[in-house]
Amino acid sequence: MKKREHRICALCKNLEVIEQGREFPGIADTEYAVFRCKIFGWSNREDYLMDSEPARAFAKQEAFDCERWEGWTPD
């Protein structure tokens, strides 16, 4: 099966946000979110610094193709 780049965790219905906020109130550069995969149970924290370096690092990553990925369907 060919890898499909859109089968990433951020677009999967099995990913849930379990916490989000700011380290320092009123400072947008300190926003974060903690995600959890309902299938595999792992969690990850993403810090959203307003910097282009994280975007460049993400663009260099190899495509991820999760065998348990499920897309969203309209209600």
PQR file with spaces between the fields and no chain letter, atoms N, CA, C, O and H, PARSE charges and radii, in Angstrom:
ATOM       1  N    MET     1       0.836   -1.183    0.000 -0.4000 1.5000
ATOM       2  CA   MET     1       0.000    0.000    0.000 -0.0000 2.0000
ATOM       3  C    MET     1       0.879    1.244    0.000  0.5500 1.7000
ATOM       4  O    MET     1       1.825    1.343    0.782 -0.5500 1.4000
ATOM       5  N    LYS     2       0.571    2.174   -0.861 -0.4000 1.5000
ATOM       6  CA   LYS     2       1.325    3.417   -0.941 -0.0000 2.0000
ATOM       7  C    LYS     2       0.981    4.316    0.249  0.5500 1.7000
ATOM       8  O    LYS     2      -0.178    4.421    0.650 -0.5500 1.4000
ATOM       9  H    LYS     2      -0.197    2.094   -1.496  0.4000 1.0000
ATOM      10  N    LYS     3       2.001    4.956    0.799 -0.4000 1.5000
ATOM      11  CA   LYS     3       1.769    5.871    1.921 -0.0000 2.0000
ATOM      12  C    LYS     3       0.973    7.066    1.437  0.5500 1.7000
ATOM      13  O    LYS     3       1.218    7.594    0.352 -0.5500 1.4000
ATOM      14  H    LYS     3       2.943    4.871    0.474  0.4000 1.0000
ATOM      15  N    ARG     4       0.020    7.486    2.249 -0.4000 1.5000
ATOM      16  CA   ARG     4      -0.801    8.649    1.938 -0.0000 2.0000
ATOM      17  C    ARG     4      -0.490    9.718    2.971  0.5500 1.7000
ATOM      18  O    ARG     4      -0.771    9.537    4.156 -0.5500 1.4000
ATOM      19  H    ARG     4      -0.179    7.057    3.130  0.4000 1.0000
ATOM      20  N    GLU     5       0.078   10.814    2.541 -0.4000 1.5000
ATOM      21  CA   GLU     5       0.556   11.827    3.479 -0.0000 2.0000
ATOM      22  C    GLU     5      -0.548   12.428    4.337  0.5500 1.7000
ATOM      23  O    GLU     5      -0.268   12.923    5.429 -0.5500 1.4000
ATOM      24  H    GLU     5       0.306   10.961    1.578  0.4000 1.0000
ATOM      25  N    HIS     6      -1.799   12.398    3.872 -0.4000 1.5000
ATOM      26  CA   HIS     6      -2.870   12.994    4.670 -0.0000 2.0000
ATOM      27  C    HIS     6      -3.328   12.093    5.813  0.5500 1.7000
ATOM      28  O    HIS     6      -4.169   12.504    6.612 -0.5500 1.4000
ATOM      29  H    HIS     6      -2.026   11.996    2.985  0.4000 1.0000
ATOM      30  N    ARG     7      -2.795   10.872    5.910 -0.4000 1.5000
ATOM      31  CA   ARG     7      -3.164    9.975    7.017 -0.0000 2.0000
ATOM      32  C    ARG     7      -2.274   10.263    8.216  0.5500 1.7000
ATOM      33  O    ARG     7      -1.547    9.390    8.690 -0.5500 1.4000
ATOM      34  H    ARG     7      -2.111   10.538    5.261  0.4000 1.0000
ATOM      35  N    ILE     8      -2.339   11.487    8.696 -0.4000 1.5000
ATOM      36  CA   ILE     8      -1.526   11.903    9.836 -0.0000 2.0000
ATOM      37  C    ILE     8      -2.413   12.027   11.070  0.5500 1.7000
ATOM      38  O    ILE     8      -3.629   12.181   10.955 -0.5500 1.4000
ATOM      39  H    ILE     8      -2.929   12.196    8.312  0.4000 1.0000
ATOM      40  N    CYS     9      -1.818   11.962   12.212 -0.4000 1.5000
ATOM      41  CA   CYS     9      -2.565   11.980   13.469 -0.0000 2.0000
ATOM      42  C    CYS     9      -3.482   13.198   13.597  0.5500 1.7000
ATOM      43  O    CYS     9      -4.604   13.076   14.088 -0.5500 1.4000
ATOM      44  H    CYS     9      -0.830   11.837   12.305  0.4000 1.0000
ATOM      45  N    ALA    10      -3.024   14.351   13.168 -0.4000 1.5000
ATOM      46  CA   ALA    10      -3.815   15.570   13.329 -0.0000 2.0000
ATOM      47  C    ALA    10      -5.149   15.492   12.604  0.5500 1.7000
ATOM      48  O    ALA    10      -6.079   16.215   12.960 -0.5500 1.4000
ATOM      49  H    ALA    10      -2.112   14.450   12.769  0.4000 1.0000
ATOM      50  N    LEU    11      -5.267   14.635   11.600 -0.4000 1.5000
ATOM      51  CA   LEU    11      -6.502   14.500   10.843 -0.0000 2.0000
ATOM      52  C    LEU    11      -7.278   13.235   11.187  0.5500 1.7000
ATOM      53  O    LEU    11      -8.253   12.913   10.509 -0.5500 1.4000
ATOM      54  H    LEU    11      -4.511   14.047   11.311  0.4000 1.0000
ATOM      55  N    CYS    12      -6.873   12.525   12.207 -0.4000 1.5000
ATOM      56  CA   CYS    12      -7.496   11.254   12.579 -0.0000 2.0000
ATOM      57  C    CYS    12      -8.548   11.462   13.668  0.5500 1.7000
ATOM      58  O    CYS    12      -8.338   12.238   14.600 -0.5500 1.4000
ATOM      59  H    CYS    12      -6.081   12.787   12.758  0.4000 1.0000
ATOM      60  N    LYS    13      -9.672   10.769   13.547 -0.4000 1.5000
ATOM      61  CA   LYS    13     -10.720   10.925   14.560 -0.0000 2.0000
ATOM      62  C    LYS    13     -10.356   10.264   15.882  0.5500 1.7000
ATOM      63  O    LYS    13     -11.039   10.486   16.882 -0.5500 1.4000
ATOM      64  H    LYS    13      -9.842   10.139   12.790  0.4000 1.0000
ATOM      65  N    ASN    14      -9.308    9.465   15.913 -0.4000 1.5000
ATOM      66  CA   ASN    14      -8.881    8.815   17.154 -0.0000 2.0000
ATOM      67  C    ASN    14      -7.949    9.674   17.990  0.5500 1.7000
ATOM      68  O    ASN    14      -7.529    9.253   19.068 -0.5500 1.4000
ATOM      69  H    ASN    14      -8.753    9.284   15.101  0.4000 1.0000
ATOM      70  N    LEU    15      -7.619   10.862   17.520 -0.4000 1.5000
ATOM      71  CA   LEU    15      -6.770   11.774   18.279 -0.0000 2.0000
ATOM      72  C    LEU    15      -7.657   12.728   19.055  0.5500 1.7000
ATOM      73  O    LEU    15      -8.557   13.346   18.485 -0.5500 1.4000
ATOM      74  H    LEU    15      -7.960   11.203   16.645  0.4000 1.0000
ATOM      75  N    GLU    16      -7.412   12.853   20.349 -0.4000 1.5000
ATOM      76  CA   GLU    16      -8.208   13.766   21.159 -0.0000 2.0000
ATOM      77  C    GLU    16      -7.315   14.723   21.930  0.5500 1.7000
ATOM      78  O    GLU    16      -6.216   14.365   22.355 -0.5500 1.4000
ATOM      79  H    GLU    16      -6.681   12.351   20.813  0.4000 1.0000
ATOM      80  N    VAL    17      -7.801   15.936   22.103 -0.4000 1.5000
ATOM      81  CA   VAL    17      -7.087   16.932   22.900 -0.0000 2.0000
ATOM      82  C    VAL    17      -7.476   16.696   24.352  0.5500 1.7000
ATOM      83  O    VAL    17      -8.658   16.717   24.695 -0.5500 1.4000
ATOM      84  H    VAL    17      -8.694   16.226   21.759  0.4000 1.0000
ATOM      85  N    ILE    18      -6.479   16.470   25.203 -0.4000 1.5000
ATOM      86  CA   ILE    18      -6.782   16.249   26.615 -0.0000 2.0000
ATOM      87  C    ILE    18      -6.448   17.453   27.493  0.5500 1.7000
ATOM      88  O    ILE    18      -6.888   17.538   28.639 -0.5500 1.4000
ATOM      89  H    ILE    18      -5.519   16.452   24.924  0.4000 1.0000
ATOM      90  N    GLU    19      -5.671   18.376   26.947 -0.4000 1.5000
ATOM      91  CA   GLU    19      -5.353   19.599   27.690 -0.0000 2.0000
ATOM      92  C    GLU    19      -4.844   20.638   26.698  0.5500 1.7000
ATOM      93  O    GLU    19      -4.146   20.304   25.740 -0.5500 1.4000
ATOM      94  H    GLU    19      -5.314   18.307   26.016  0.4000 1.0000
ATOM      95  N    GLN    20      -5.192   21.884   26.931 -0.4000 1.5000
ATOM      96  CA   GLN    20      -4.630   22.967   26.130 -0.0000 2.0000
ATOM      97  C    GLN    20      -4.663   24.248   26.932  0.5500 1.7000
ATOM      98  O    GLN    20      -5.478   24.408   27.841 -0.5500 1.4000
ATOM      99  H    GLN    20      -5.759   22.155   27.710  0.4000 1.0000
ATOM     100  N    GLY    21      -3.774   25.155   26.590 -0.4000 1.5000
ATOM     101  CA   GLY    21      -3.716   26.413   27.315 -0.0000 2.0000
ATOM     102  C    GLY    21      -2.457   27.181   26.979  0.5500 1.7000
ATOM     103  O    GLY    21      -1.837   26.973   25.936 -0.5500 1.4000
ATOM     104  H    GLY    21      -3.112   25.025   25.851  0.4000 1.0000
ATOM     105  N    ARG    22      -2.095   28.069   27.876 -0.4000 1.5000
ATOM     106  CA   ARG    22      -0.886   28.881   27.744 -0.0000 2.0000
ATOM     107  C    ARG    22      -0.070   28.743   29.020  0.5500 1.7000
ATOM     108  O    ARG    22      -0.609   28.763   30.127 -0.5500 1.4000
ATOM     109  H    ARG    22      -2.599   28.239   28.723  0.4000 1.0000
ATOM     110  N    GLU    23       1.228   28.605   28.848 -0.4000 1.5000
ATOM     111  CA   GLU    23       2.114   28.549   30.020 -0.0000 2.0000
ATOM     112  C    GLU    23       2.023   29.842   30.814  0.5500 1.7000
ATOM     113  O    GLU    23       2.032   29.826   32.045 -0.5500 1.4000
ATOM     114  H    GLU    23       1.667   28.589   27.949  0.4000 1.0000
ATOM     115  N    PHE    24       1.933   30.968   30.098 -0.4000 1.5000
ATOM     116  CA   PHE    24       1.831   32.283   30.721 -0.0000 2.0000
ATOM     117  C    PHE    24       0.612   32.989   30.145  0.5500 1.7000
ATOM     118  O    PHE    24       0.590   33.286   28.950 -0.5500 1.4000
ATOM     119  H    PHE    24       1.926   30.981   29.098  0.4000 1.0000
ATOM     120  N    PRO    25      -0.408   33.268   30.963 -0.5600 1.5000
ATOM     121  CA   PRO    25      -1.635   33.900   30.470  0.2800 2.0000
ATOM     122  C    PRO    25      -1.342   35.180   29.689  0.5500 1.7000
ATOM     123  O    PRO    25      -0.525   36.002   30.104 -0.5500 1.4000
ATOM     124  N    GLY    26      -2.022   35.334   28.553 -0.4000 1.5000
ATOM     125  CA   GLY    26      -1.887   36.546   27.753 -0.0000 2.0000
ATOM     126  C    GLY    26      -0.720   36.547   26.790  0.5500 1.7000
ATOM     127  O    GLY    26      -0.571   37.495   26.018 -0.5500 1.4000
ATOM     128  H    GLY    26      -2.686   34.667   28.216  0.4000 1.0000
ATOM     129  N    ILE    27       0.119   35.514   26.805 -0.4000 1.5000
ATOM     130  CA   ILE    27       1.270   35.463   25.898 -0.0000 2.0000
ATOM     131  C    ILE    27       1.034   34.334   24.894  0.5500 1.7000
ATOM     132  O    ILE    27       1.193   33.155   25.212 -0.5500 1.4000
ATOM     133  H    ILE    27      -0.001   34.744   27.431  0.4000 1.0000
ATOM     134  N    ALA    28       0.651   34.724   23.671 -0.4000 1.5000
ATOM     135  CA   ALA    28       0.279   33.745   22.647 -0.0000 2.0000
ATOM     136  C    ALA    28       1.416   32.781   22.305  0.5500 1.7000
ATOM     137  O    ALA    28       1.157   31.629   21.957 -0.5500 1.4000
ATOM     138  H    ALA    28       0.523   35.682   23.413  0.4000 1.0000
ATOM     139  N    ASP    29       2.650   33.224   22.396 -0.4000 1.5000
ATOM     140  CA   ASP    29       3.794   32.360   22.064 -0.0000 2.0000
ATOM     141  C    ASP    29       3.926   31.169   22.997  0.5500 1.7000
ATOM     142  O    ASP    29       4.705   30.258   22.716 -0.5500 1.4000
ATOM     143  H    ASP    29       2.860   34.159   22.678  0.4000 1.0000
ATOM     144  N    THR    30       3.194   31.149   24.087 -0.4000 1.5000
ATOM     145  CA   THR    30       3.327   30.049   25.049 -0.0000 2.0000
ATOM     146  C    THR    30       2.161   29.058   24.984  0.5500 1.7000
ATOM     147  O    THR    30       1.960   28.279   25.915 -0.5500 1.4000
ATOM     148  H    THR    30       2.561   31.889   24.315  0.4000 1.0000
ATOM     149  N    GLU    31       1.387   29.085   23.882 -0.4000 1.5000
ATOM     150  CA   GLU    31       0.264   28.157   23.741 -0.0000 2.0000
ATOM     151  C    GLU    31       0.758   26.725   23.576  0.5500 1.7000
ATOM     152  O    GLU    31       1.806   26.481   22.978 -0.5500 1.4000
ATOM     153  H    GLU    31       1.550   29.718   23.126  0.4000 1.0000
ATOM     154  N    TYR    32      -0.004   25.791   24.109 -0.4000 1.5000
ATOM     155  CA   TYR    32       0.344   24.368   24.003 -0.0000 2.0000
ATOM     156  C    TYR    32      -0.934   23.537   23.960  0.5500 1.7000
ATOM     157  O    TYR    32      -2.015   24.013   24.307 -0.5500 1.4000
ATOM     158  H    TYR    32      -0.855   25.989   24.594  0.4000 1.0000
ATOM     159  N    ALA    33      -0.789   22.297   23.531 -0.4000 1.5000
ATOM     160  CA   ALA    33      -1.885   21.333   23.568 -0.0000 2.0000
ATOM     161  C    ALA    33      -1.295   19.953   23.834  0.5500 1.7000
ATOM     162  O    ALA    33      -0.203   19.638   23.360 -0.5500 1.4000
ATOM     163  H    ALA    33       0.089   21.911   23.249  0.4000 1.0000
ATOM     164  N    VAL    34      -2.021   19.127   24.599 -0.4000 1.5000
ATOM     165  CA   VAL    34      -1.619   17.751   24.850 -0.0000 2.0000
ATOM     166  C    VAL    34      -2.656   16.867   24.159  0.5500 1.7000
ATOM     167  O    VAL    34      -3.856   16.982   24.409 -0.5500 1.4000
ATOM     168  H    VAL    34      -2.908   19.383   24.984  0.4000 1.0000
ATOM     169  N    PHE    35      -2.169   15.977   23.282 -0.4000 1.5000
ATOM     170  CA   PHE    35      -3.025   15.092   22.514 -0.0000 2.0000
ATOM     171  C    PHE    35      -2.839   13.650   22.981  0.5500 1.7000
ATOM     172  O    PHE    35      -1.791   13.288   23.516 -0.5500 1.4000
ATOM     173  H    PHE    35      -1.194   15.883   23.079  0.4000 1.0000
ATOM     174  N    ARG    36      -3.885   12.826   22.768 -0.4000 1.5000
ATOM     175  CA   ARG    36      -3.801   11.407   23.089 -0.0000 2.0000
ATOM     176  C    ARG    36      -4.444   10.614   21.960  0.5500 1.7000
ATOM     177  O    ARG    36      -5.487   11.000   21.432 -0.5500 1.4000
ATOM     178  H    ARG    36      -4.736   13.120   22.333  0.4000 1.0000
ATOM     179  N    CYS    37      -3.813    9.502   21.597 -0.4000 1.5000
ATOM     180  CA   CYS    37      -4.378    8.587   20.611 -0.0000 2.0000
ATOM     181  C    CYS    37      -5.268    7.599   21.360  0.5500 1.7000
ATOM     182  O    CYS    37      -4.804    6.909   22.267 -0.5500 1.4000
ATOM     183  H    CYS    37      -2.966    9.188   22.025  0.4000 1.0000
ATOM     184  N    LYS    38      -6.555    7.529   20.980 -0.4000 1.5000
ATOM     185  CA   LYS    38      -7.490    6.623   21.643 -0.0000 2.0000
ATOM     186  C    LYS    38      -7.174    5.159   21.354  0.5500 1.7000
ATOM     187  O    LYS    38      -7.535    4.292   22.149 -0.5500 1.4000
ATOM     188  H    LYS    38      -6.932    8.089   20.243  0.4000 1.0000
ATOM     189  N    ILE    39      -6.520    4.863   20.256 -0.4000 1.5000
ATOM     190  CA   ILE    39      -6.210    3.487   19.879 -0.0000 2.0000
ATOM     191  C    ILE    39      -4.939    2.997   20.583  0.5500 1.7000
ATOM     192  O    ILE    39      -4.958    1.962   21.250 -0.5500 1.4000
ATOM     193  H    ILE    39      -6.227    5.567   19.610  0.4000 1.0000
ATOM     194  N    PHE    40      -3.839    3.741   20.434 -0.4000 1.5000
ATOM     195  CA   PHE    40      -2.549    3.290   20.956 -0.0000 2.0000
ATOM     196  C    PHE    40      -2.244    3.776   22.371  0.5500 1.7000
ATOM     197  O    PHE    40      -1.347    3.246   23.025 -0.5500 1.4000
ATOM     198  H    PHE    40      -3.824    4.581   19.892  0.4000 1.0000
ATOM     199  N    GLY    41      -2.990    4.790   22.855 -0.4000 1.5000
ATOM     200  CA   GLY    41      -2.818    5.255   24.217 -0.0000 2.0000
ATOM     201  C    GLY    41      -1.662    6.215   24.447  0.5500 1.7000
ATOM     202  O    GLY    41      -1.509    6.719   25.560 -0.5500 1.4000
ATOM     203  H    GLY    41      -3.719    5.221   22.324  0.4000 1.0000
ATOM     204  N    TRP    42      -0.840    6.487   23.431 -0.4000 1.5000
ATOM     205  CA   TRP    42       0.278    7.400   23.648 -0.0000 2.0000
ATOM     206  C    TRP    42      -0.230    8.835   23.663  0.5500 1.7000
ATOM     207  O    TRP    42      -1.281    9.139   23.100 -0.5500 1.4000
ATOM     208  H    TRP    42      -0.964    6.078   22.527  0.4000 1.0000
ATOM     209  N    SER    43       0.519    9.706   24.306 -0.4000 1.5000
ATOM     210  CA   SER    43       0.168   11.122   24.315 -0.0000 2.0000
ATOM     211  C    SER    43       1.394   11.939   23.945  0.5500 1.7000
ATOM     212  O    SER    43       2.530   11.475   24.051 -0.5500 1.4000
ATOM     213  H    SER    43       1.373    9.459   24.764  0.4000 1.0000
ATOM     214  N    ASN    44       1.139   13.157   23.512 -0.4000 1.5000
ATOM     215  CA   ASN    44       2.200   14.035   23.052 -0.0000 2.0000
ATOM     216  C    ASN    44       1.808   15.477   23.352  0.5500 1.7000
ATOM     217  O    ASN    44       0.640   15.848   23.240 -0.5500 1.4000
ATOM     218  H    ASN    44       0.216   13.533   23.426  0.4000 1.0000
ATOM     219  N    ARG    45       2.768   16.264   23.725 -0.4000 1.5000
ATOM     220  CA   ARG    45       2.531   17.687   23.960 -0.0000 2.0000
ATOM     221  C    ARG    45       3.143   18.477   22.813  0.5500 1.7000
ATOM     222  O    ARG    45       4.291   18.259   22.426 -0.5500 1.4000
ATOM     223  H    ARG    45       3.717   15.963   23.816  0.4000 1.0000
ATOM     224  N    GLU    46       2.357   19.392   22.286 -0.4000 1.5000
ATOM     225  CA   GLU    46       2.834   20.287   21.222 -0.0000 2.0000
ATOM     226  C    GLU    46       2.855   21.699   21.774  0.5500 1.7000
ATOM     227  O    GLU    46       1.854   22.182   22.303 -0.5500 1.4000
ATOM     228  H    GLU    46       1.425   19.570   22.601  0.4000 1.0000
ATOM     229  N    ASP    47       3.999   22.360   21.649 -0.4000 1.5000
ATOM     230  CA   ASP    47       4.129   23.764   22.038 -0.0000 2.0000
ATOM     231  C    ASP    47       4.126   24.593   20.767  0.5500 1.7000
ATOM     232  O    ASP    47       4.951   24.376   19.879 -0.5500 1.4000
ATOM     233  H    ASP    47       4.812   21.967   21.219  0.4000 1.0000
ATOM     234  N    TYR    48       3.212   25.534   20.673 -0.4000 1.5000
ATOM     235  CA   TYR    48       3.021   26.304   19.447 -0.0000 2.0000
ATOM     236  C    TYR    48       3.733   27.647   19.518  0.5500 1.7000
ATOM     237  O    TYR    48       3.097   28.694   19.635 -0.5500 1.4000
ATOM     238  H    TYR    48       2.542   25.710   21.394  0.4000 1.0000
ATOM     239  N    LEU    49       5.039   27.606   19.447 -0.4000 1.5000
ATOM     240  CA   LEU    49       5.805   28.847   19.409 -0.0000 2.0000
ATOM     241  C    LEU    49       5.638   29.491   18.044  0.5500 1.7000
ATOM     242  O    LEU    49       5.612   28.794   17.029 -0.5500 1.4000
ATOM     243  H    LEU    49       5.556   26.756   19.352  0.4000 1.0000
ATOM     244  N    MET    50       5.528   30.777   18.006 -0.4000 1.5000
ATOM     245  CA   MET    50       5.360   31.476   16.736 -0.0000 2.0000
ATOM     246  C    MET    50       6.722   31.642   16.075  0.5500 1.7000
ATOM     247  O    MET    50       7.314   32.722   16.075 -0.5500 1.4000
ATOM     248  H    MET    50       5.550   31.344   18.830  0.4000 1.0000
ATOM     249  N    ASP    51       7.197   30.534   15.513 -0.4000 1.5000
ATOM     250  CA   ASP    51       8.508   30.472   14.885 -0.0000 2.0000
ATOM     251  C    ASP    51       8.381   29.566   13.672  0.5500 1.7000
ATOM     252  O    ASP    51       7.658   28.571   13.725 -0.5500 1.4000
ATOM     253  H    ASP    51       6.717   29.657   15.513  0.4000 1.0000
ATOM     254  N    SER    52       9.057   29.880   12.594 -0.4000 1.5000
ATOM     255  CA   SER    52       8.942   29.078   11.382 -0.0000 2.0000
ATOM     256  C    SER    52       9.808   27.825   11.430  0.5500 1.7000
ATOM     257  O    SER    52       9.632   26.946   10.586 -0.5500 1.4000
ATOM     258  H    SER    52       9.644   30.688   12.551  0.4000 1.0000
ATOM     259  N    GLU    53      10.729   27.702   12.374 -0.4000 1.5000
ATOM     260  CA   GLU    53      11.608   26.532   12.441 -0.0000 2.0000
ATOM     261  C    GLU    53      10.838   25.226   12.647  0.5500 1.7000
ATOM     262  O    GLU    53      11.157   24.247   11.973 -0.5500 1.4000
ATOM     263  H    GLU    53      10.872   28.415   13.060  0.4000 1.0000
ATOM     264  N    PRO    54       9.837   25.151   13.544 -0.5600 1.5000
ATOM     265  CA   PRO    54       9.079   23.903   13.668  0.2800 2.0000
ATOM     266  C    PRO    54       8.399   23.495   12.361  0.5500 1.7000
ATOM     267  O    PRO    54       8.330   22.305   12.053 -0.5500 1.4000
ATOM     268  N    ALA    55       7.901   24.447   11.596 -0.4000 1.5000
ATOM     269  CA   ALA    55       7.259   24.130   10.316 -0.0000 2.0000
ATOM     270  C    ALA    55       8.268   23.547    9.339  0.5500 1.7000
ATOM     271  O    ALA    55       7.938   22.618    8.602 -0.5500 1.4000
ATOM     272  H    ALA    55       7.957   25.414   11.846  0.4000 1.0000
ATOM     273  N    ARG    56       9.477   24.066    9.315 -0.4000 1.5000
ATOM     274  CA   ARG    56      10.516   23.525    8.419 -0.0000 2.0000
ATOM     275  C    ARG    56      10.885   22.110    8.836  0.5500 1.7000
ATOM     276  O    ARG    56      11.079   21.248    7.979 -0.5500 1.4000
ATOM     277  H    ARG    56       9.744   24.822    9.914  0.4000 1.0000
ATOM     278  N    ALA    57      10.987   21.855   10.137 -0.4000 1.5000
ATOM     279  CA   ALA    57      11.327   20.517   10.624 -0.0000 2.0000
ATOM     280  C    ALA    57      10.217   19.527   10.267  0.5500 1.7000
ATOM     281  O    ALA    57      10.499   18.395    9.874 -0.5500 1.4000
ATOM     282  H    ALA    57      10.829   22.555   10.833  0.4000 1.0000
ATOM     283  N    PHE    58       8.956   19.949   10.402 -0.4000 1.5000
ATOM     284  CA   PHE    58       7.835   19.083   10.059 -0.0000 2.0000
ATOM     285  C    PHE    58       7.835   18.744    8.573  0.5500 1.7000
ATOM     286  O    PHE    58       7.550   17.606    8.201 -0.5500 1.4000
ATOM     287  H    PHE    58       8.727   20.869   10.722  0.4000 1.0000
ATOM     288  N    ALA    59       8.147   19.707    7.731 -0.4000 1.5000
ATOM     289  CA   ALA    59       8.151   19.496    6.283 -0.0000 2.0000
ATOM     290  C    ALA    59       9.193   18.462    5.867  0.5500 1.7000
ATOM     291  O    ALA    59       9.029   17.812    4.834 -0.5500 1.4000
ATOM     292  H    ALA    59       8.378   20.631    8.034  0.4000 1.0000
ATOM     293  N    LYS    60      10.260   18.297    6.646 -0.4000 1.5000
ATOM     294  CA   LYS    60      11.322   17.347    6.317 -0.0000 2.0000
ATOM     295  C    LYS    60      10.990   15.927    6.753  0.5500 1.7000
ATOM     296  O    LYS    60      11.676   14.990    6.347 -0.5500 1.4000
ATOM     297  H    LYS    60      10.393   18.825    7.485  0.4000 1.0000
ATOM     298  N    GLN    61       9.953   15.741    7.571 -0.4000 1.5000
ATOM     299  CA   GLN    61       9.611   14.416    8.088 -0.0000 2.0000
ATOM     300  C    GLN    61       9.105   13.506    6.980  0.5500 1.7000
ATOM     301  O    GLN    61       8.523   13.951    5.990 -0.5500 1.4000
ATOM     302  H    GLN    61       9.396   16.502    7.901  0.4000 1.0000
ATOM     303  N    GLU    62       9.346   12.224    7.181 -0.4000 1.5000
ATOM     304  CA   GLU    62       8.832   11.221    6.263 -0.0000 2.0000
ATOM     305  C    GLU    62       7.322   11.075    6.483  0.5500 1.7000
ATOM     306  O    GLU    62       6.837   11.246    7.602 -0.5500 1.4000
ATOM     307  H    GLU    62       9.819   11.862    7.985  0.4000 1.0000
ATOM     308  N    ALA    63       6.590   10.763    5.424 -0.4000 1.5000
ATOM     309  CA   ALA    63       5.141   10.590    5.551 -0.0000 2.0000
ATOM     310  C    ALA    63       4.826    9.472    6.541  0.5500 1.7000
ATOM     311  O    ALA    63       5.493    8.438    6.550 -0.5500 1.4000
ATOM     312  H    ALA    63       6.984   10.624    4.515  0.4000 1.0000
ATOM     313  N    PHE    64       3.822    9.680    7.362 -0.4000 1.5000
ATOM     314  CA   PHE    64       3.415    8.710    8.370 -0.0000 2.0000
ATOM     315  C    PHE    64       2.103    8.082    7.926  0.5500 1.7000
ATOM     316  O    PHE    64       1.176    8.797    7.545 -0.5500 1.4000
ATOM     317  H    PHE    64       3.280   10.521    7.355  0.4000 1.0000
ATOM     318  N    ASP    65       2.011    6.776    7.967 -0.4000 1.5000
ATOM     319  CA   ASP    65       0.817    6.075    7.514 -0.0000 2.0000
ATOM     320  C    ASP    65       0.385    5.091    8.594  0.5500 1.7000
ATOM     321  O    ASP    65       0.894    3.972    8.651 -0.5500 1.4000
ATOM     322  H    ASP    65       2.764    6.195    8.276  0.4000 1.0000
ATOM     323  N    CYS    66      -0.548    5.499    9.449 -0.4000 1.5000
ATOM     324  CA   CYS    66      -1.009    4.665   10.553 -0.0000 2.0000
ATOM     325  C    CYS    66      -2.064    3.686   10.055  0.5500 1.7000
ATOM     326  O    CYS    66      -3.022    4.084    9.391 -0.5500 1.4000
ATOM     327  H    CYS    66      -0.961    6.408    9.403  0.4000 1.0000
ATOM     328  N    GLU    67      -1.890    2.409   10.374 -0.4000 1.5000
ATOM     329  CA   GLU    67      -2.843    1.398    9.925 -0.0000 2.0000
ATOM     330  C    GLU    67      -4.197    1.527   10.621  0.5500 1.7000
ATOM     331  O    GLU    67      -5.175    0.939   10.160 -0.5500 1.4000
ATOM     332  H    GLU    67      -1.112    2.086   10.913  0.4000 1.0000
ATOM     333  N    ARG    68      -4.278    2.269   11.702 -0.4000 1.5000
ATOM     334  CA   ARG    68      -5.534    2.454   12.439 -0.0000 2.0000
ATOM     335  C    ARG    68      -6.183    3.807   12.165  0.5500 1.7000
ATOM     336  O    ARG    68      -7.164    4.165   12.817 -0.5500 1.4000
ATOM     337  H    ARG    68      -3.484    2.747   12.077  0.4000 1.0000
ATOM     338  N    TRP    69      -5.648    4.559   11.210 -0.4000 1.5000
ATOM     339  CA   TRP    69      -6.155    5.897   10.919 -0.0000 2.0000
ATOM     340  C    TRP    69      -7.602    5.827   10.466  0.5500 1.7000
ATOM     341  O    TRP    69      -7.965    4.979    9.651 -0.5500 1.4000
ATOM     342  H    TRP    69      -4.851    4.268   10.680  0.4000 1.0000
ATOM     343  N    GLU    70      -8.429    6.723   10.997 -0.4000 1.5000
ATOM     344  CA   GLU    70      -9.826    6.831   10.581 -0.0000 2.0000
ATOM     345  C    GLU    70     -10.161    8.292   10.346  0.5500 1.7000
ATOM     346  O    GLU    70      -9.948    9.130   11.222 -0.5500 1.4000
ATOM     347  H    GLU    70      -8.134    7.412   11.659  0.4000 1.0000
ATOM     348  N    GLY    71     -10.677    8.597    9.185 -0.4000 1.5000
ATOM     349  CA   GLY    71     -11.044    9.973    8.871 -0.0000 2.0000
ATOM     350  C    GLY    71     -12.346   10.366    9.523  0.5500 1.7000
ATOM     351  O    GLY    71     -13.105    9.515    9.985 -0.5500 1.4000
ATOM     352  H    GLY    71     -10.850    7.916    8.473  0.4000 1.0000
ATOM     353  N    TRP    72     -12.598   11.648    9.558 -0.4000 1.5000
ATOM     354  CA   TRP    72     -13.842   12.187   10.117 -0.0000 2.0000
ATOM     355  C    TRP    72     -14.940   12.038    9.085  0.5500 1.7000
ATOM     356  O    TRP    72     -14.690   12.140    7.884 -0.5500 1.4000
ATOM     357  H    TRP    72     -11.981   12.340    9.183  0.4000 1.0000
ATOM     358  N    THR    73     -16.145   11.800    9.544 -0.4000 1.5000
ATOM     359  CA   THR    73     -17.304   11.778    8.659 -0.0000 2.0000
ATOM     360  C    THR    73     -18.300   12.828    9.150  0.5500 1.7000
ATOM     361  O    THR    73     -18.429   13.043   10.355 -0.5500 1.4000
ATOM     362  H    THR    73     -16.348   11.717   10.520  0.4000 1.0000
ATOM     363  N    PRO    74     -18.998   13.476    8.236 -0.5600 1.5000
ATOM     364  CA   PRO    74     -19.972   14.497    8.653  0.2800 2.0000
ATOM     365  C    PRO    74     -21.087   13.880    9.504  0.5500 1.7000
ATOM     366  O    PRO    74     -21.526   12.760    9.245 -0.5500 1.4000
ATOM     367  N    ASP    75     -21.528   14.604   10.493 -0.4000 1.5000
ATOM     368  CA   ASP    75     -22.623   14.118   11.361 -0.0000 2.0000
ATOM     369  C    ASP    75     -23.967   14.249   10.686  0.5500 1.7000
ATOM     370  O    ASP    75     -24.989   13.890   11.270 -0.5500 1.4000
ATOM     371  H    ASP    75     -21.171   15.515   10.703  0.4000 1.0000
